[in-house]
Amino acid sequence: MLVGGLGLVRAARRSVLSRFGWHVVVDTSEVTAAAEAAALHRAGVALVDVRVAGGSFHAVRRIVEHAPTVPVLVVAPELDQDVLVAALRAGAMGFVPETIGAGGLARAVEVAFRGEAVIPRAAVVTLIEQVRGELRERASVDGLPVELTRREADVLSRRREGMTPKEIAHELGLSDVTVRRHLSSVANKARQTRPLTLALESTS
């Protein structure tokens, strides 16, 4: 079943899946209809577009609640590590970047149909870090000691080398938005550390 995204995009996916022998039993842009249809038609796999109205994570949760045996894959224009992790936490069986092409999409559906997880190879390290509680690294920001996640440290080091957010995103396989989110997180941690440092200095 296909859930969310532009009608033309769903039509293209339907065509691809048909070419590889899959039959689309449900094609809808509405989350509520998708959740009910998933249970009614006992869909083999549900493909949820990350741009579905109401949010893809909400859609995943609704489908999993109504049809817990239906594996759900979130489809996005590119690999976004944060979106992937959030999708899995919502109950998705995997994540599919559109960059893998038609054959890749069909293989992802086949893998999910067999009950196996669909995780892009480039995202495995991120998932390991999540399981380990996100490995932390000590860094200095404006002379202040700050504890960063491994990904934040990766982004910060490249930013210090003069790379633009777009260049960092390309090198690390992230979206521009994700890179800027990491940079914002680093800045927030530095701001939170500064008042504490000033307080300690004032009492010394």
C-alpha positions as CSV (number, residue, x, y, z in Angstrom):
1,M,0.0,0.0,0.0
2,L,1.1,3.6,-0.8
3,V,0.5,6.4,1.7
4,G,1.0,10.1,1.3
5,G,3.1,12.2,-1.1
6,L,2.1,13.8,-4.3
7,G,-0.3,11.9,-6.6
8,L,2.2,11.8,-9.4
9,V,4.8,10.3,-7.0
10,R,2.5,7.6,-5.8
11,A,1.6,6.8,-9.5
12,A,5.3,6.4,-10.3
13,R,5.8,4.1,-7.4
14,R,2.8,2.1,-8.3
15,S,4.2,1.7,-11.8
16,V,7.6,0.6,-10.4
17,L,6.1,-1.9,-8.0
18,S,3.8,-3.4,-10.7
19,R,6.8,-3.8,-13.0
20,F,8.4,-6.0,-10.3
21,G,5.3,-8.1,-9.7
22,W,3.8,-6.2,-6.7
23,H,0.1,-5.3,-6.5
24,V,-0.9,-2.1,-4.8
25,V,-4.1,-2.7,-2.9
26,V,-4.3,0.8,-1.3
27,D,-3.2,4.2,-2.7
28,T,-4.2,7.1,-0.4
29,S,-3.0,10.5,0.8
30,E,-4.9,10.3,4.1
31,V,-3.5,8.8,7.2
32,T,-6.7,7.6,8.8
33,A,-7.9,5.9,5.6
34,A,-4.5,4.3,5.3
35,A,-4.5,2.9,8.9
36,E,-8.0,1.4,8.4
37,A,-7.2,0.0,5.0
38,A,-4.0,-1.6,6.1
39,A,-6.0,-3.8,8.5
40,L,-8.9,-4.4,6.1
41,H,-6.8,-5.4,3.2
42,R,-4.0,-7.1,5.2
43,A,-1.4,-5.3,3.1
44,G,2.0,-7.0,2.7
45,V,4.0,-3.8,3.1
46,A,3.0,-0.1,3.6
47,L,5.2,2.6,2.0
48,V,4.7,5.9,3.8
49,D,6.0,9.1,2.2
50,V,7.9,11.3,4.6
51,R,5.8,14.3,3.3
52,V,2.4,12.8,4.1
53,A,-0.1,15.3,5.5
54,G,-0.1,15.1,9.3
55,G,3.4,13.8,9.5
56,S,5.0,10.5,8.6
57,F,5.7,9.4,12.1
58,H,2.1,9.9,13.1
59,A,1.1,7.9,10.0
60,V,3.5,5.1,11.0
61,R,2.1,4.9,14.5
62,R,-1.5,4.8,13.3
63,I,-0.8,2.0,10.8
64,V,1.1,0.0,13.4
65,E,-1.7,0.4,15.9
66,H,-4.4,-0.7,13.4
67,A,-2.3,-3.4,11.6
68,P,0.6,-4.4,13.8
69,T,1.6,-7.3,11.4
70,V,2.0,-4.9,8.4
71,P,5.7,-3.8,8.0
72,V,6.0,-0.1,7.4
73,L,8.7,1.6,5.4
74,V,9.2,5.4,5.3
75,V,10.3,6.8,1.9
76,A,12.2,10.1,1.7
77,P,14.0,12.0,-1.0
78,E,17.4,11.3,0.6
79,L,18.9,9.6,3.6
80,D,18.3,11.6,6.7
81,Q,19.8,9.9,9.8
82,D,17.6,11.7,12.3
83,V,14.4,11.0,10.3
84,L,15.4,7.3,10.0
85,V,15.9,7.0,13.8
86,A,12.6,8.8,14.5
87,A,10.8,6.5,12.0
88,L,12.1,3.4,13.6
89,R,11.1,4.7,17.0
90,A,7.6,5.3,15.7
91,G,7.4,1.6,14.7
92,A,8.6,1.6,11.1
93,M,10.4,-1.5,9.8
94,G,12.8,0.6,7.8
95,F,13.7,3.6,5.7
96,V,14.0,4.0,2.0
97,P,15.8,6.9,0.3
98,E,14.6,7.6,-3.2
99,T,18.1,7.8,-4.4
100,I,18.3,3.9,-4.5
101,G,16.2,3.9,-7.6
102,A,13.3,1.7,-8.9
103,G,15.1,-1.6,-8.4
104,G,16.2,-0.6,-4.9
105,L,12.6,0.3,-3.9
106,A,11.3,-3.1,-5.2
107,R,14.1,-4.9,-3.2
108,A,13.3,-2.9,-0.1
109,V,9.6,-4.0,-0.3
110,E,10.7,-7.6,-0.8
111,V,13.0,-7.5,2.2
112,A,10.3,-5.9,4.4
113,F,7.7,-8.4,3.1
114,R,10.0,-11.2,4.4
115,G,9.9,-9.6,7.8
116,E,13.4,-8.1,7.7
117,A,14.5,-4.6,8.5
118,V,15.4,-2.2,5.7
119,I,18.3,0.0,6.9
120,P,20.6,1.8,4.4
121,R,24.2,0.8,5.0
122,A,25.2,4.4,5.5
123,A,22.9,4.6,8.5
124,V,24.2,1.6,10.4
125,V,26.8,3.6,12.4
126,T,24.1,6.1,13.5
127,L,21.9,3.2,14.8
128,I,24.8,1.7,16.7
129,E,25.5,5.1,18.3
130,Q,21.8,5.3,19.3
131,V,22.0,1.8,20.9
132,R,25.1,2.8,22.8
133,G,23.4,5.9,24.0
134,E,25.1,8.2,21.4
135,L,28.8,8.1,22.1
136,R,29.9,11.4,23.5
137,E,33.0,13.5,22.8
138,R,34.5,16.4,24.7
139,A,35.1,19.5,22.6
140,S,35.9,23.2,23.2
141,V,33.5,25.8,21.9
142,D,34.5,29.5,22.4
143,G,37.0,28.2,25.0
144,L,34.3,26.4,26.9
145,P,34.2,22.6,27.5
146,V,31.2,21.0,25.8
147,E,30.0,17.4,25.6
148,L,28.9,16.6,22.0
149,T,27.4,13.6,20.3
150,R,29.7,11.9,17.7
151,R,27.6,13.4,14.9
152,E,27.7,16.9,16.4
153,A,31.5,16.6,16.7
154,D,31.8,15.5,13.1
155,V,29.7,18.4,11.9
156,L,31.6,20.9,14.1
157,S,35.0,19.8,13.0
158,R,34.1,20.2,9.3
159,R,32.6,23.6,10.0
160,R,35.8,24.7,11.6
161,E,37.6,23.6,8.5
162,G,35.6,26.1,6.5
163,M,33.1,23.8,4.9
164,T,29.6,25.1,4.3
165,P,26.5,23.3,5.7
166,K,25.8,22.1,2.2
167,E,29.3,20.7,1.8
168,I,29.1,19.0,5.2
169,A,25.7,17.5,4.3
170,H,27.1,16.1,1.1
171,E,30.2,14.6,2.8
172,L,28.3,13.0,5.7
173,G,25.2,11.9,3.8
174,L,22.9,14.2,5.7
175,S,20.4,16.9,4.7
176,D,21.2,20.6,4.9
177,V,18.4,20.9,7.6
178,T,20.0,18.1,9.7
179,V,23.4,19.8,9.5
180,R,22.0,23.1,10.6
181,R,20.1,21.4,13.4
182,H,23.4,19.9,14.7
183,L,25.2,23.3,14.5
184,S,22.3,24.8,16.4
185,S,22.5,22.1,19.1
186,V,26.2,22.8,19.5
187,A,25.5,26.5,19.9
188,N,22.8,25.8,22.5
189,K,25.1,23.6,24.5
190,A,27.8,26.3,24.5
191,R,25.3,28.9,25.7
192,Q,24.1,26.6,28.5
193,T,27.7,26.1,29.6
194,R,28.6,29.8,29.6
195,P,26.3,30.9,32.5
196,L,27.6,28.0,34.6
197,T,31.2,29.0,33.9
198,L,30.4,32.6,34.8
199,A,28.7,31.5,38.0
200,L,31.7,29.4,39.0
201,E,34.1,32.3,38.3
202,S,32.0,34.8,40.3
203,T,32.2,32.5,43.4
204,S,35.9,31.8,43.2
